[in-house]
Amino acid sequence: MLEELRVSLFAQELKTAYSISAKRIRKRWRELGL
């Protein structure tokens, strides 16, 4: 998930496998209790 965010931010021409954002990562961390 973090690698997808890196690609979306720094290598946009490569595209990501799925839509990702910092907000989605924070939400997922909360779901996992991290």
DRENKOL-677329 format. One record per atom (N, C-alpha, C): residue number from 0; residue in one letter; x negated, y negated, z. Coordinates in nm, 4 decimals. Layout:
{NUM,"A",{X,Y,Z}}
...
***
This chain:
{0,"M",{-0.0827,0.1182,0.0000}}
{0,"M",{0.0000,0.0000,0.0000}}
{0,"M",{-0.0879,-0.1257,0.0000}}
{1,"L",{-0.1932,-0.1253,0.0797}}
{1,"L",{-0.2806,-0.2422,0.0834}}
{1,"L",{-0.3563,-0.2598,-0.0477}}
{2,"E",{-0.3948,-0.1492,-0.1089}}
{2,"E",{-0.4627,-0.1581,-0.2384}}
{2,"E",{-0.3692,-0.2156,-0.3445}}
{3,"E",{-0.2426,-0.1791,-0.3385}}
{3,"E",{-0.1452,-0.2345,-0.4330}}
{3,"E",{-0.1345,-0.3859,-0.4145}}
{4,"L",{-0.1377,-0.4315,-0.2902}}
{4,"L",{-0.1325,-0.5753,-0.2633}}
{4,"L",{-0.2561,-0.6440,-0.3207}}
{5,"R",{-0.3722,-0.5833,-0.3032}}
{5,"R",{-0.4950,-0.6409,-0.3592}}
{5,"R",{-0.4846,-0.6557,-0.5105}}
{6,"V",{-0.4373,-0.5515,-0.5760}}
{6,"V",{-0.4226,-0.5577,-0.7216}}
{6,"V",{-0.3251,-0.6680,-0.7594}}
{7,"S",{-0.2127,-0.6748,-0.6894}}
{7,"S",{-0.1116,-0.7752,-0.7240}}
{7,"S",{-0.1635,-0.9177,-0.7046}}
{8,"L",{-0.2569,-0.9360,-0.6107}}
{8,"L",{-0.3100,-1.0697,-0.5847}}
{8,"L",{-0.4289,-1.1059,-0.6729}}
{9,"F",{-0.5187,-1.0097,-0.6952}}
{9,"F",{-0.6464,-1.0423,-0.7584}}
{9,"F",{-0.6662,-0.9857,-0.8985}}
{10,"A",{-0.5845,-0.8919,-0.9410}}
{10,"A",{-0.5994,-0.8333,-1.0744}}
{10,"A",{-0.4611,-0.8122,-1.1351}}
{11,"Q",{-0.3870,-0.9189,-1.1462}}
{11,"Q",{-0.2474,-0.9121,-1.1883}}
{11,"Q",{-0.2290,-0.8459,-1.3243}}
{12,"E",{-0.3282,-0.8585,-1.4116}}
{12,"E",{-0.3154,-0.7988,-1.5444}}
{12,"E",{-0.3118,-0.6461,-1.5402}}
{13,"L",{-0.3561,-0.5857,-1.4294}}
{13,"L",{-0.3542,-0.4394,-1.4165}}
{13,"L",{-0.2166,-0.3858,-1.3806}}
{14,"K",{-0.1348,-0.4684,-1.3203}}
{14,"K",{0.0002,-0.4297,-1.2739}}
{14,"K",{-0.0096,-0.3301,-1.1578}}
{15,"T",{0.0952,-0.3233,-1.0792}}
{15,"T",{0.1002,-0.2315,-0.9656}}
{15,"T",{0.2036,-0.1226,-0.9916}}
{16,"A",{0.1899,-0.0128,-0.9189}}
{16,"A",{0.2818,0.0999,-0.9360}}
{16,"A",{0.4216,0.0641,-0.8876}}
{17,"Y",{0.4293,-0.0262,-0.7897}}
{17,"Y",{0.5568,-0.0708,-0.7353}}
{17,"Y",{0.5404,-0.2120,-0.6818}}
{18,"S",{0.6503,-0.2797,-0.6640}}
{18,"S",{0.6471,-0.4170,-0.6139}}
{18,"S",{0.5985,-0.4183,-0.4693}}
{19,"I",{0.5092,-0.5108,-0.4390}}
{19,"I",{0.4507,-0.5160,-0.3049}}
{19,"I",{0.4305,-0.6617,-0.2640}}
{20,"S",{0.4396,-0.6869,-0.1349}}
{20,"S",{0.4143,-0.8206,-0.0821}}
{20,"S",{0.3699,-0.8074,0.0626}}
{21,"A",{0.3129,-0.9144,0.1154}}
{21,"A",{0.2715,-0.9147,0.2553}}
{21,"A",{0.3927,-0.8924,0.3455}}
{22,"K",{0.5060,-0.9471,0.3072}}
{22,"K",{0.6291,-0.9299,0.3854}}
{22,"K",{0.6677,-0.7824,0.3937}}
{23,"R",{0.6582,-0.7113,0.2814}}
{23,"R",{0.6925,-0.5682,0.2810}}
{23,"R",{0.5962,-0.4880,0.3682}}
{24,"I",{0.4682,-0.5257,0.3663}}
{24,"I",{0.3697,-0.4555,0.4488}}
{24,"I",{0.3995,-0.4778,0.5962}}
{25,"R",{0.4273,-0.6026,0.6345}}
{25,"R",{0.4612,-0.6307,0.7751}}
{25,"R",{0.5844,-0.5518,0.8180}}
{26,"K",{0.6844,-0.5463,0.7324}}
{26,"K",{0.8063,-0.4711,0.7637}}
{26,"K",{0.7738,-0.3243,0.7851}}
{27,"R",{0.6919,-0.2686,0.6966}}
{27,"R",{0.6555,-0.1267,0.7075}}
{27,"R",{0.5773,-0.1007,0.8354}}
{28,"W",{0.4846,-0.1906,0.8720}}
{28,"W",{0.4081,-0.1755,0.9956}}
{28,"W",{0.5014,-0.1744,1.1163}}
{29,"R",{0.6021,-0.2629,1.1155}}
{29,"R",{0.6988,-0.2646,1.2263}}
{29,"R",{0.7745,-0.1328,1.2330}}
{30,"E",{0.8136,-0.0800,1.1171}}
{30,"E",{0.8853,0.0478,1.1139}}
{30,"E",{0.8002,0.1604,1.1711}}
{31,"L",{0.6692,0.1523,1.1488}}
{31,"L",{0.5778,0.2560,1.1973}}
{31,"L",{0.5328,0.2310,1.3413}}
{32,"G",{0.5682,0.1158,1.3949}}
{32,"G",{0.5306,0.0818,1.5318}}
{32,"G",{0.3867,0.0362,1.5453}}
{33,"L",{0.3323,-0.0234,1.4400}}
{33,"L",{0.1934,-0.0705,1.4437}}
{33,"L",{0.1861,-0.2177,1.4718}}
***
